[in-house]
Amino acid sequence: MPDKDHEINRIAWNEMVEVHFKHPGYRVKEFLDGQQMLQSIEIEEVGDVEGKSLLHLFCQFGLDTLSWARQGATVTGVDISDKSIEYANLLAEKVGIRATFIRSDVVDLIGKIDAAFDIVFQSYGTLCWISDLESWARVVAHYLKPGGLFYIVDLHPILSVVLEDEVSYFKRGPYRYKDSPDYCDKEYRIKNELVEWEHKLSDIINVLIEAGLTVEKVNEFDKTVDPGNEGWIKREGYYYPPDGPSRYPLMFSIRVRKPAQP
Ligand SMILES: C[S@@+](CC[C@H](N)C(=O)[O-])C[C@H]1O[C@@H](n2cnc3c(N)ncnc32)[C@H](O)[C@@H]1O
């Protein structure tokens, strides 16, 4: 049975993807001109992907998936939104990169891909769409080869508490939003309902450990990829507060590995 709230999000994401694909913030034109879409944090922390198989969860229209392919990986992208997958295939064809894109809820993925990967990757705006972290971690562990690497980088969960009065760090949700502004095109109001969850950092780490994975590195950053803060200073692809170093973490990353011997 598909998760009812995830289905609500699928419909909203089909709407949002149309907005994002055309919006200059997503830099589709620059991608088509050959530019790299990945940020320096993930490039450094994931390391060399040449010749490796990479599964990208929550891939939207595949800009990062295809950028990993440009770095030498053999790539598969997964997203719940039909429109995302349509555009991802279109982009792959336009730039002549061989990639596989699969439309699926991440938590329902097992059985839809018959392979294991050297790397499972996800970035920027992902776990807030997942009601059940245990199912997500099981999927991650399932699709890693023995010795394989899982890597996530994202906005820090403390940010929702800082930015939204109704959110508590310790209340998972669901939080339901109607008529909310799109994060990329601030002028656009999302017509469909969105359902989000808040997962604290310790929960994210603990479900990965419980799924049998070994934590290699956890990082918290005082810079963000989010351009949505007025007056923030952009330096080398990241945004910093205008009035000195941030007092709280803005992003986090986690690197875990599946043991080589089960
Ligand atoms: C903010 S984007 C993150 C991707 C990437 N950082 C980007 O900006 O292109 C979130 C993506 O997650 C997808 N998504 C939301 N819920 C999902 C789910 N349950 N399973 C798979 N994908 C999902 C959405 O369709 C959307 O493309």
Ligand as a Chemical Component Dictionary entry (heavy atoms), coordinates in Angstrom:
data_LIG
# 
_chem_comp.id                   LIG 
_chem_comp.type                 NON-POLYMER 
_chem_comp.pdbx_formal_charge   0 
_chem_comp.three_letter_code    LIG 
# 
loop_
_chem_comp_atom.comp_id 
_chem_comp_atom.atom_id 
_chem_comp_atom.alt_atom_id 
_chem_comp_atom.type_symbol 
_chem_comp_atom.charge 
_chem_comp_atom.model_Cartn_x 
_chem_comp_atom.model_Cartn_y 
_chem_comp_atom.model_Cartn_z 
_chem_comp_atom.pdbx_ordinal 
LIG C1  C1  C 0  14.290 19.196 -2.746 1  
LIG S1  S1  S 1  14.325 17.892 -3.928 2  
LIG C2  C2  C 0  15.880 17.172 -3.495 3  
LIG C3  C3  C 0  16.710 16.808 -4.656 4  
LIG C4  C4  C 0  17.869 17.683 -5.023 5  
LIG N1  N1  N 0  18.621 18.175 -3.940 6  
LIG C5  C5  C 0  17.346 18.792 -5.859 7  
LIG O1  O1  O 0  17.165 19.893 -5.309 8  
LIG O2  O2  O -1 17.115 18.579 -7.044 9  
LIG C6  C6  C 0  13.266 16.657 -3.216 10 
LIG C7  C7  C 0  12.905 15.537 -4.173 11 
LIG O3  O3  O 0  12.433 14.431 -3.398 12 
LIG C8  C8  C 0  11.384 13.810 -4.102 13 
LIG N2  N2  N 0  10.582 13.032 -3.136 14 
LIG C9  C9  C 0  9.729  13.474 -2.180 15 
LIG N3  N3  N 0  9.235  12.440 -1.482 16 
LIG C10 C10 C 0  9.805  11.313 -1.990 17 
LIG C11 C11 C 0  9.689  9.937  -1.681 18 
LIG N4  N4  N 0  8.900  9.514  -0.693 19 
LIG N5  N5  N 0  10.397 9.048  -2.414 20 
LIG C12 C12 C 0  11.187 9.474  -3.459 21 
LIG N6  N6  N 0  11.332 10.770 -3.787 22 
LIG C13 C13 C 0  10.647 11.692 -3.063 23 
LIG C14 C14 C 0  10.620 14.959 -4.754 24 
LIG O4  O4  O 0  9.848  14.513 -5.839 25 
LIG C15 C15 C 0  11.782 15.880 -5.153 26 
LIG O5  O5  O 0  12.179 15.654 -6.465 27 
# 
loop_
_chem_comp_bond.comp_id 
_chem_comp_bond.atom_id_1 
_chem_comp_bond.atom_id_2 
_chem_comp_bond.value_order 
_chem_comp_bond.pdbx_ordinal 
LIG C1  S1  SING 1  
LIG S1  C2  SING 2  
LIG S1  C6  SING 3  
LIG C2  C3  SING 4  
LIG C3  C4  SING 5  
LIG C4  N1  SING 6  
LIG C4  C5  SING 7  
LIG C5  O1  DOUB 8  
LIG C5  O2  SING 9  
LIG C6  C7  SING 10 
LIG C7  O3  SING 11 
LIG C7  C15 SING 12 
LIG O3  C8  SING 13 
LIG C8  N2  SING 14 
LIG C8  C14 SING 15 
LIG N2  C9  SING 16 
LIG N2  C13 SING 17 
LIG C9  N3  DOUB 18 
LIG N3  C10 SING 19 
LIG C10 C11 SING 20 
LIG C10 C13 DOUB 21 
LIG C11 N4  SING 22 
LIG C11 N5  DOUB 23 
LIG N5  C12 SING 24 
LIG C12 N6  DOUB 25 
LIG N6  C13 SING 26 
LIG C14 O4  SING 27 
LIG C14 C15 SING 28 
LIG C15 O5  SING 29 
# 
